[in-house]
Amino acid sequence: MRILLALLGVALSVAALTSVVGLGNLAREGYKEQSERNGGRAATLSLGVYGPTMPDPAEVEKAYQGIQQRYGITTSTHVGRTQAGFQFPRGVTNVDMTIVDVGYGVIHRVPLLMGTWFATDDDQRMAPAVVVSEAFYNQAGRPNLTTQPTVSIPGDQPATAVIIGVVPDAWPETPPAAFILTKAAALAGMAPDMSEFKVWVGEEQADALTAAISADLQGQFPAYSAQASRMDYAAHGDPLAPVQLVVGGVAGLVLLLGAVGMLNISMVTVRYRVREIGIRRSFGATSGRIFFGVMMESVVATAVAGLAGVMLAIAVVKNPWIESKVAPGLSEHPAFPIEAALLGFGAAVLVGALAGAIPALVAVRVKVIDAIRF
């Protein structure tokens, strides 16, 4: 019973350690996806040319396109913001507009409730395409997207837009919002209040490209302040790593306490088996065989307990209710990390080896004649 209780403690300790790693990975993925929707994927660079006067927009755009070609950047987007009035069944409502390019959906991992994101040929439509928020879709009367629903844009340049997709609201009671392509916005008379240019370069080469692009832009606009800077969540490292290390340290301490309990039980068990060990030695059992046998009993027992602990951790972490609470904004939950399962199982085997090595050394040092007299 003592051994079973000690193994139960090891199993629960392994489950705690494995769950911490698994939940930390789940929380990181949820935070990562939510952050990438706001700031862009790692690594997203924002390019800008600033000065006391505005540079020629055509020259700036030419510089941006040249940088894309020289550095082999395939995913980019302009991002501008403005407001426009849309004719809804209950009247004209001002809508927050985000003026983008096709690459915005990739850089910001835009989730879709229905419909599609912009395609490369959508800027050639006679009626501009828009991807709208759920609040916009509700106020428009929730039309059927397969029938190419339209919505009117009154104003100085009246237009009729086609709804092609719906994205979820960022939070409850969000005002209506919509995305529109840069060329379509110009045809509809929408001018952004401010605009920036973003490129996705990947995290591996972010530092080198940031310096190179900044120097390239500054060389083209010496009279201005030109730079490229990272805007994504990982610009200053993983923000969740310190928290997970602290929680993992606490779980490791719990595992250490379980190991001490297992060691104590193993020492007591060996004391009760001294006579058995002496009889085995008298029949020719070597010190190595005695050591290996005693230690492997502990290793096998803790390995089974560790496997049970890992299975318990997987059941906890992959529970739908737990996933929804830890990462509520995640559109697709990741599989249980294999490194967490290996860490938990490896920790259980290590505990078994440590808890079995000391009693095994004690068993080897027992003299045959003293053991038989015990």
C-alpha positions as CSV (number, residue, x, y, z in Angstrom):
1,M,0.0,0.0,0.0
2,R,2.9,2.4,0.8
3,I,4.5,1.7,-2.5
4,L,1.2,2.2,-4.4
5,L,0.6,5.5,-2.6
6,A,4.2,6.6,-3.4
7,L,3.6,5.7,-7.1
8,L,0.3,7.6,-7.0
9,G,2.2,10.6,-5.8
10,V,4.7,10.2,-8.7
11,A,1.9,9.9,-11.2
12,L,0.2,13.0,-9.9
13,S,3.5,14.9,-10.0
14,V,4.1,13.8,-13.5
15,A,0.6,14.8,-14.5
16,A,1.1,18.3,-13.0
17,L,4.4,18.8,-14.8
18,T,3.1,17.6,-18.1
19,S,-0.1,19.6,-17.8
20,V,1.8,22.7,-17.1
21,V,3.9,22.3,-20.3
22,G,0.8,21.3,-22.3
23,L,-1.4,24.2,-21.0
24,G,1.5,26.6,-21.4
25,N,1.8,25.6,-25.1
26,L,-1.9,25.9,-25.5
27,A,-2.0,29.4,-23.9
28,R,1.0,30.4,-26.0
29,E,-0.7,29.4,-29.2
30,G,-3.9,31.2,-28.2
31,Y,-1.9,34.4,-27.3
32,K,0.1,34.1,-30.4
33,E,-2.9,33.8,-32.7
34,Q,-4.7,36.7,-31.0
35,S,-1.6,38.9,-31.1
36,E,-0.9,38.0,-34.8
37,R,-4.4,39.2,-35.6
38,N,-3.5,42.6,-34.1
39,G,0.2,43.1,-34.9
40,G,0.9,40.5,-37.6
41,R,2.8,37.3,-37.8
42,A,6.4,36.9,-36.5
43,A,8.2,38.7,-38.0
44,T,6.2,41.6,-39.5
45,L,8.0,44.8,-40.4
46,S,6.4,48.2,-40.8
47,L,8.1,50.5,-43.3
48,G,7.8,54.2,-43.1
49,V,9.3,57.4,-44.4
50,Y,8.9,60.4,-42.1
51,G,9.8,64.1,-42.1
52,P,8.7,67.6,-41.6
53,T,6.9,67.4,-44.9
54,M,5.2,64.5,-46.6
55,P,7.4,62.7,-49.3
56,D,6.0,62.1,-52.7
57,P,3.6,59.1,-52.3
58,A,4.5,57.8,-55.8
59,E,8.2,57.8,-54.9
60,V,7.5,56.1,-51.6
61,E,5.4,53.4,-53.2
62,K,8.1,52.8,-55.9
63,A,10.6,52.4,-53.1
64,Y,8.4,49.9,-51.3
65,Q,7.9,47.8,-54.4
66,G,11.6,47.9,-55.2
67,I,12.5,46.6,-51.7
68,Q,10.0,43.7,-52.1
69,Q,11.7,42.7,-55.4
70,R,15.3,43.1,-54.1
71,Y,14.8,41.1,-50.9
72,G,12.4,38.5,-52.3
73,I,9.5,39.5,-50.0
74,T,6.3,37.8,-51.2
75,T,3.7,38.9,-48.6
76,S,2.9,42.6,-48.0
77,T,0.0,44.9,-47.5
78,H,-0.9,48.5,-47.2
79,V,-3.0,49.3,-44.1
80,G,-5.1,52.4,-44.0
81,R,-8.1,53.4,-41.9
82,T,-11.1,55.6,-42.5
83,Q,-14.9,55.7,-42.2
84,A,-17.6,55.4,-44.8
85,G,-21.4,55.4,-44.7
86,F,-23.3,52.3,-45.7
87,Q,-27.0,52.0,-46.4
88,F,-28.5,49.5,-44.1
89,P,-32.3,48.6,-43.8
90,R,-32.5,51.0,-40.8
91,G,-30.6,53.9,-42.4
92,V,-27.1,55.0,-43.3
93,T,-24.5,54.0,-40.7
94,N,-20.9,55.0,-40.5
95,V,-18.6,52.0,-40.7
96,D,-14.9,51.7,-39.6
97,M,-13.1,50.8,-42.8
98,T,-9.7,49.1,-43.0
99,I,-8.1,49.6,-46.5
100,V,-5.8,46.6,-47.2
101,D,-4.2,44.5,-49.8
102,V,-4.7,40.7,-50.3
103,G,-1.6,39.9,-48.1
104,Y,-3.3,41.4,-45.1
105,G,-5.3,38.2,-44.5
106,V,-2.1,36.1,-44.4
107,I,-0.1,38.6,-42.2
108,H,-2.8,39.1,-39.7
109,R,-4.3,35.5,-39.8
110,V,-7.8,36.9,-40.4
111,P,-10.4,34.3,-39.3
112,L,-13.6,33.9,-41.4
113,L,-17.0,32.9,-40.1
114,M,-18.3,32.4,-43.7
115,G,-17.4,33.4,-47.2
116,T,-13.8,34.0,-48.4
117,W,-11.0,36.5,-48.1
118,F,-10.0,38.7,-51.0
119,A,-8.5,37.1,-54.1
120,T,-5.8,38.7,-56.3
121,D,-8.4,39.6,-59.0
122,D,-11.0,41.2,-56.7
123,D,-9.6,44.6,-57.3
124,Q,-10.8,44.3,-60.9
125,R,-14.4,44.0,-59.9
126,M,-16.8,46.7,-61.2
127,A,-18.5,46.5,-57.8
128,P,-15.9,46.6,-55.0
129,A,-15.7,43.6,-52.8
130,V,-15.8,44.0,-49.0
131,V,-15.2,41.6,-46.1
132,V,-17.4,42.6,-43.2
133,S,-17.5,42.1,-39.5
134,E,-20.3,40.1,-37.9
135,A,-21.9,43.3,-36.5
136,F,-21.9,44.7,-40.1
137,Y,-23.4,41.5,-41.4
138,N,-26.2,41.5,-38.8
139,Q,-27.1,45.2,-39.5
140,A,-27.2,44.4,-43.2
141,G,-29.9,41.7,-42.5
142,R,-27.6,38.6,-42.7
143,P,-27.9,38.1,-46.5
144,N,-27.0,34.9,-48.2
145,L,-23.4,35.2,-49.4
146,T,-23.8,32.7,-52.2
147,T,-26.1,35.1,-54.1
148,Q,-23.5,37.9,-54.1
149,P,-25.3,40.3,-51.7
150,T,-24.8,44.0,-52.3
151,V,-24.8,47.0,-50.0
152,S,-25.0,50.6,-51.1
153,I,-22.3,53.2,-50.3
154,P,-23.9,56.7,-50.6
155,G,-21.8,59.8,-50.7
156,D,-19.9,62.0,-53.2
157,Q,-19.0,58.9,-55.2
158,P,-21.9,56.5,-54.7
159,A,-21.0,52.8,-55.2
160,T,-22.4,49.3,-54.7
161,A,-20.2,46.9,-52.8
162,V,-20.4,43.1,-52.8
163,I,-20.1,41.2,-49.5
164,I,-17.8,38.2,-50.0
165,G,-16.9,37.2,-46.4
166,V,-17.6,37.7,-42.7
167,V,-15.1,37.9,-39.9
168,P,-16.0,37.5,-36.2
169,D,-16.2,40.6,-34.0
170,A,-13.2,41.4,-31.8
171,W,-15.4,41.8,-28.7
172,P,-19.2,41.9,-27.9
173,E,-21.1,44.9,-29.1
174,T,-18.3,46.0,-31.5
175,P,-19.5,48.6,-34.0
176,P,-19.7,47.5,-37.6
177,A,-16.5,47.3,-39.5
178,A,-15.3,46.2,-43.0
179,F,-12.2,45.5,-45.1
180,I,-11.8,46.8,-48.6
181,L,-8.9,46.6,-51.1
182,T,-6.7,49.6,-51.8
183,K,-7.7,50.1,-55.4
184,A,-11.4,49.5,-54.7
185,A,-11.3,52.1,-51.9
186,A,-9.8,54.7,-54.3
187,L,-12.6,54.0,-56.8
188,A,-15.2,54.4,-54.1
189,G,-13.7,57.7,-52.9
190,M,-12.3,56.3,-49.6
191,A,-9.1,58.1,-48.7
192,P,-7.3,56.7,-45.6
193,D,-6.6,59.1,-42.7
194,M,-3.2,57.4,-42.3
195,S,-1.5,54.5,-44.0
196,E,1.4,52.2,-43.4
197,F,3.2,49.4,-45.4
198,K,3.8,46.0,-43.8
199,V,5.9,43.1,-45.0
200,W,6.2,39.6,-43.6
201,V,9.8,38.4,-43.6
202,G,9.8,35.4,-41.2
203,E,11.4,35.3,-37.8
204,E,14.7,33.7,-38.8
205,Q,15.9,36.6,-40.9
206,A,14.1,39.4,-39.2
207,D,17.1,41.2,-37.6
208,A,19.2,41.1,-40.8
209,L,16.4,42.3,-43.0
210,T,15.3,45.0,-40.6
211,A,18.7,46.6,-40.7
212,A,19.1,46.1,-44.4
213,I,15.7,47.6,-45.3
214,S,16.2,50.5,-43.0
215,A,19.5,51.4,-44.6
216,D,18.0,50.9,-48.1
217,L,15.1,53.2,-47.4
218,Q,17.3,55.8,-45.7
219,G,19.6,55.8,-48.7
220,Q,16.7,56.5,-51.0
221,F,15.3,59.3,-48.8
222,P,18.3,61.0,-47.2
223,A,16.3,64.1,-46.3
224,Y,13.8,62.1,-44.3
225,S,13.8,59.6,-41.4
226,A,13.2,56.2,-43.0
227,Q,13.1,52.9,-41.1
228,A,11.7,49.4,-40.9
229,S,10.7,48.2,-37.4
230,R,9.1,45.0,-36.1
231,M,5.4,45.3,-35.1
232,D,4.6,41.7,-34.1
233,Y,4.2,40.3,-30.6
234,A,7.5,38.5,-30.6
235,A,9.6,41.6,-31.3
236,H,11.1,41.5,-27.8
237,G,11.0,37.7,-27.2
238,D,8.3,35.3,-26.1
239,P,6.2,37.2,-23.5
240,L,4.8,33.9,-22.0
241,A,8.2,32.2,-21.5
242,P,9.0,33.6,-18.0
243,V,5.5,32.7,-16.7
244,Q,5.7,29.2,-18.0
245,L,9.2,28.8,-16.5
246,V,7.9,29.8,-13.0
247,V,4.9,27.5,-13.2
248,G,7.1,24.7,-14.5
249,G,9.6,25.3,-11.7
250,V,6.7,24.8,-9.2
251,A,5.6,21.6,-10.9
252,G,9.2,20.4,-10.9
253,L,9.4,21.0,-7.1
254,V,6.2,18.9,-6.7
255,L,7.9,16.2,-8.8
256,L,10.9,16.4,-6.6
257,L,8.8,15.9,-3.5
258,G,7.3,12.8,-5.1
259,A,10.8,11.5,-5.8
260,V,11.8,11.9,-2.1
261,G,8.7,10.0,-1.1
262,M,9.5,7.3,-3.5
263,L,13.1,7.1,-2.3
264,N,11.9,6.8,1.3
265,I,9.6,3.9,0.5
266,S,12.3,2.2,-1.6
267,M,14.8,2.4,1.4
268,V,12.2,0.9,3.7
269,T,11.4,-1.9,1.2
270,V,15.1,-2.9,0.8
271,R,15.4,-3.2,4.6
272,Y,12.6,-5.7,4.6
273,R,14.4,-7.7,1.7
274,V,17.8,-8.0,3.3
275,R,17.4,-11.7,4.0
276,E,16.1,-12.3,0.4
277,I,19.2,-10.5,-1.0
278,G,21.5,-12.5,1.2
279,I,20.0,-15.8,0.0
280,R,20.3,-14.7,-3.7
281,R,24.0,-13.7,-3.1
282,S,24.7,-17.2,-1.5
283,F,23.4,-18.9,-4.6
284,G,25.8,-16.9,-6.8
285,A,24.0,-13.7,-7.7
286,T,26.5,-11.0,-8.5
287,S,26.6,-7.5,-7.2
288,G,25.7,-6.1,-10.6
289,R,22.7,-8.4,-10.9
290,I,21.5,-7.4,-7.4
291,F,22.0,-3.7,-8.2
292,F,20.2,-3.9,-11.6
293,G,17.3,-5.9,-10.2
294,V,16.6,-3.5,-7.3
295,M,16.9,-0.4,-9.5
296,M,14.9,-1.7,-12.4
297,E,12.0,-2.5,-10.0
298,S,11.9,1.1,-9.2
299,V,12.3,2.3,-12.8
300,V,9.6,0.1,-14.2
301,A,7.2,1.0,-11.4
302,T,7.7,4.8,-11.9
303,A,7.6,4.4,-15.7
304,V,4.1,2.9,-15.4
305,A,3.1,5.7,-13.0
306,G,4.6,8.3,-15.3
307,L,2.6,6.8,-18.3
308,A,-0.6,7.1,-16.2
309,G,0.3,10.6,-15.3
310,V,0.9,11.6,-18.9
311,M,-2.4,10.1,-20.0
312,L,-4.1,12.0,-17.2
313,A,-2.4,15.2,-18.4
314,I,-3.5,14.7,-22.0
315,A,-7.1,14.1,-20.8
316,V,-7.0,17.4,-18.9
317,V,-5.3,19.6,-21.5
318,K,-7.4,18.3,-24.4
319,N,-10.7,18.7,-22.6
320,P,-12.9,21.0,-24.7
321,W,-13.9,23.1,-21.7
322,I,-10.3,23.6,-20.6
323,E,-9.2,24.5,-24.2
324,S,-12.0,27.1,-24.5
325,K,-11.0,28.7,-21.2
326,V,-7.2,28.7,-21.7
327,A,-7.3,29.8,-25.4
328,P,-10.7,31.2,-26.1
329,G,-9.7,33.0,-29.3
330,L,-8.0,30.0,-30.9
331,S,-9.8,29.0,-34.1
332,E,-8.1,25.6,-34.3
333,H,-6.6,24.0,-31.2
334,P,-3.1,22.3,-31.6
335,A,-2.4,18.7,-30.8
336,F,-1.0,17.8,-27.4
337,P,2.8,18.7,-27.6
338,I,4.8,15.5,-27.9
339,E,7.7,17.2,-26.0
340,A,5.4,17.6,-23.0
341,A,4.6,13.9,-23.0
342,L,8.3,13.0,-23.4
343,L,9.3,15.4,-20.6
344,G,6.7,13.9,-18.2
345,F,7.6,10.3,-19.0
346,G,11.3,11.0,-18.9
347,A,11.0,12.7,-15.5
348,A,9.2,9.6,-14.2
349,V,11.9,7.3,-15.4
350,L,14.6,9.6,-13.9
351,V,12.8,9.6,-10.6
352,G,12.7,5.9,-10.7
353,A,16.4,5.6,-11.4
354,L,17.3,8.0,-8.6
355,A,14.9,6.4,-6.1
356,G,16.2,3.0,-7.0
357,A,20.0,3.7,-7.3
358,I,20.5,4.5,-3.6
359,P,18.6,1.4,-2.2
360,A,20.4,-0.7,-4.9
361,L,23.8,0.5,-3.5
362,V,22.6,-0.4,0.0
363,A,21.6,-3.9,-1.2
364,V,24.9,-4.5,-2.9
365,R,26.9,-3.6,0.3
366,V,25.0,-6.2,2.4
367,K,27.3,-9.1,3.4
368,V,26.0,-12.5,2.7
369,I,26.4,-14.0,6.2
370,D,24.9,-11.0,7.9
371,A,22.0,-11.0,5.4
372,I,21.2,-14.6,6.1
373,R,21.3,-14.0,9.9
374,F,19.0,-11.0,9.5
